[in-house]
């Protein structure tokens, strides 16, 4: 085993230990597992499933829904919110009550960034490997589906506002 591989293994293991000490929620653990499976995604051996609702709206994000009721539109928005990141109009309260909480948050962020960087450097010529295996094309397809979902959610919010729904 050469120095590069040993050094990478040491970095990854130490970062995983740091993250496991500070990780409390399922979402954080999912984030670490997503980072850890990145080399398999680069080789196109593992694919993140695109949520079916995004595949549905991808072809026509601006299509007016058949049911124009406020409740139906809000339900559609809620369905999209379940699979997308929070929208720009949603305020996320971040309460850092003390320096320890701020330090934990900063340590998690730095550890995830270092883990991502280390994992992404495991495969030599990663960009070419992603092109050859089709992983880059799938990532682009996934990004397009999420973009369509964001557009659809914004369109539905506009319809809801035009109907003067709550």
Secondary structure per residue as TSV (DSSP state, phi and psi in degrees):
chain	resnum	aa	ss	phi	psi
A	1	X	-	360.0	128.4
A	2	X	-	-84.2	172.9
A	3	X	H	-61.6	-40.7
A	4	X	H	-60.6	-47.3
A	5	X	H	-65.0	-43.0
A	6	X	H	-64.1	-42.6
A	7	X	H	-62.6	-43.1
A	8	X	H	-63.6	-42.5
A	9	X	H	-63.7	-41.3
A	10	X	H	-64.2	-43.5
A	11	X	H	-61.5	-48.7
A	12	X	H	-61.4	-45.5
A	13	X	H	-65.6	-39.1
A	14	X	H	-69.4	-36.4
A	15	X	H	-68.9	-39.8
A	16	X	H	-63.5	-38.1
A	17	X	H	-63.1	-44.6
A	18	X	H	-61.5	-46.4
A	19	X	H	-65.9	-38.1
A	20	X	H	-68.2	-29.4
A	21	X	H	-72.4	-30.7
A	22	X	H	-102.1	-13.6
A	23	X	-	-77.2	128.7
A	24	X	-	-123.1	-24.2
A	25	X	S	-110.4	160.8
A	26	X	H	-63.0	-36.3
A	27	X	H	-61.2	-41.3
A	28	X	H	-66.5	-40.9
A	29	X	H	-65.7	-36.6
A	30	X	H	-63.8	-39.4
A	31	X	H	-60.4	-42.0
A	32	X	H	-66.8	-42.7
A	33	X	H	-67.1	-32.9
A	34	X	H	-63.9	-40.9
A	35	X	H	-66.2	-43.1
A	36	X	H	-66.0	-29.5
A	37	X	T	-89.6	3.0
A	38	X	H	-57.1	-42.2
A	39	X	H	-59.9	-35.8
A	40	X	H	-69.0	-33.6
A	41	X	H	-68.8	-38.8
A	42	X	H	-61.9	-33.1
A	43	X	T	-86.6	1.3
A	44	X	T	62.4	30.4
A	45	X	S	-91.4	-26.0
A	46	X	S	-127.0	132.6
A	47	X	-	-123.6	138.4
A	48	X	-	-79.7	126.1
A	49	X	-	-68.5	134.8
A	50	X	-	-81.5	126.5
A	51	X	-	-56.9	137.2
A	52	X	H	-55.8	-34.4
A	53	X	H	-63.3	-33.0
A	54	X	H	-72.5	-34.9
A	55	X	H	-66.0	-34.5
A	56	X	H	-67.0	-44.3
A	57	X	H	-83.7	-12.3
A	58	X	H	-61.1	-37.5
A	59	X	S	-75.2	-29.0
A	60	X	-	-148.1	74.6
A	61	X	T	-67.4	-20.9
A	62	X	T	-100.3	10.7
A	63	X	-	-69.1	130.5
A	64	X	-	-70.2	130.5
A	65	X	-	-65.3	150.3
A	66	X	S	-65.5	-40.3
A	67	X	-	-94.6	114.1
A	68	X	-	-90.7	5.5
A	69	X	-	-67.8	150.6
A	70	X	H	-59.5	-39.6
A	71	X	H	-64.0	-42.0
A	72	X	H	-65.8	-42.7
A	73	X	H	-64.0	-43.6
A	74	X	H	-64.1	-38.1
A	75	X	H	-63.2	-40.3
A	76	X	H	-64.7	-39.2
A	77	X	H	-65.2	-42.5
A	78	X	H	-62.5	-39.3
A	79	X	H	-61.6	-40.9
A	80	X	H	-71.2	-37.5
A	81	X	H	-60.9	-29.6
A	82	X	H	-67.2	-26.1
A	83	X	H	-111.4	-10.8
A	84	X	S	-106.7	164.7
A	85	X	-	-66.9	160.3
A	86	X	-	-57.7	143.2
A	87	X	-	-74.2	166.7
A	88	X	T	-66.2	-25.7
A	89	X	T	-86.6	0.1
A	90	X	-	-95.4	123.5
A	91	X	-	-90.0	131.3
A	92	X	-	-104.7	120.9
A	93	X	-	-80.0	122.2
A	94	X	-	-114.8	108.9
A	95	X	-	-107.5	110.1
A	96	X	-	-104.3	99.0
A	97	X	-	-72.8	-25.7
A	98	X	S	-154.5	177.6
A	99	X	H	-66.4	-29.3
A	100	X	H	-65.0	-44.3
A	101	X	H	-62.5	-42.1
A	102	X	H	-62.8	-40.7
A	103	X	H	-64.7	-42.3
A	104	X	H	-60.6	-44.0
A	105	X	H	-63.7	-44.0
A	106	X	H	-65.5	-40.1
A	107	X	H	-64.0	-42.1
A	108	X	H	-61.6	-45.0
A	109	X	H	-62.7	-45.7
A	110	X	H	-66.6	-40.6
A	111	X	H	-65.0	-42.4
A	112	X	H	-63.9	-40.9
A	113	X	H	-63.4	-42.7
A	114	X	H	-68.2	-40.6
A	115	X	H	-63.1	-44.0
A	116	X	H	-59.9	-46.2
A	117	X	H	-61.6	-44.8
A	118	X	H	-65.4	-45.9
A	119	X	H	-64.7	-40.3
A	120	X	H	-67.1	-20.7
A	121	X	T	-93.9	1.9
A	122	X	S	-67.4	-41.6
A	123	X	S	-90.4	118.9
A	124	X	T	-68.1	146.4
A	125	X	T	54.5	47.0
A	126	X	H	-54.7	-42.9
A	127	X	H	-59.9	-44.2
A	128	X	H	-67.8	-40.4
A	129	X	H	-60.8	-43.2
A	130	X	H	-63.0	-38.3
A	131	X	H	-67.1	-46.6
A	132	X	H	-66.0	-40.7
A	133	X	H	-80.7	-12.9
A	134	X	T	90.4	1.8
A	135	X	H	-65.3	-36.3
A	136	X	H	-65.1	-41.1
A	137	X	H	-64.0	-41.5
A	138	X	H	-67.0	-39.4
A	139	X	H	-62.2	-40.1
A	140	X	H	-64.9	-42.1
A	141	X	H	-61.2	-42.3
A	142	X	H	-64.2	-43.2
A	143	X	H	-64.2	-38.1
A	144	X	H	-64.7	-39.6
A	145	X	H	-65.0	-42.6
A	146	X	H	-66.8	-37.9
A	147	X	H	-62.9	-41.9
A	148	X	H	-62.3	-38.6
A	149	X	H	-64.4	-39.9
A	150	X	H	-66.0	-42.2
A	151	X	H	-62.9	-44.4
A	152	X	H	-61.4	-44.1
A	153	X	H	-61.5	-43.1
A	154	X	H	-63.6	-41.1
A	155	X	H	-62.4	-45.4
A	156	X	H	-65.3	-36.6
A	157	X	H	-65.2	-37.1
A	158	X	H	-64.4	-42.9
A	159	X	H	-61.1	-44.2
A	160	X	H	-61.1	-41.0
A	161	X	H	-67.9	-39.3
A	162	X	H	-64.5	-32.7
A	163	X	T	-83.0	-4.0
A	164	X	T	58.8	42.5
A	165	X	-	-77.9	161.6
A	166	X	-	-70.8	360.0
